[in-house]
Amino acid sequence: MITIGAVLLIVLIYAIVIARQFFKDTGLSKEVKEKMLAKAFKAAFITVTAGWFFFELFMIMRIDPSFEVYRLVMLILVIISFIVFGLNLKVQNQRPE
């Protein structure tokens, strides 16, 4: 579990650095930035919604988890959504439309 947390932390820091670079970049026009942000937010929102849905489905089929487990799963979902957001910006920045 510690190795998974360490990998998630490293990828999260990388995604945050990429998002910070994107927001500081002045080479892109405002319209292009808004379009890229909309796509990245959409991907992150879908990630959170799908993760929450599957966790709730798991809770219906299995026993109810403790508050600690629920809190940990929600934290992981938020971290993964930040990662998806940052990596989505990175991919879009490499090949803009």
Secondary structure by P-SEA (a helix, b strand, c coil): caaaaaaaaaaaaaaaaaaaaaaacccccaaaaaaaaaaaaaaaaaaaaaaaaaaaaaaaacccccaaaaaaaaaaaaaaaaaaaaaaaaaaaaccc
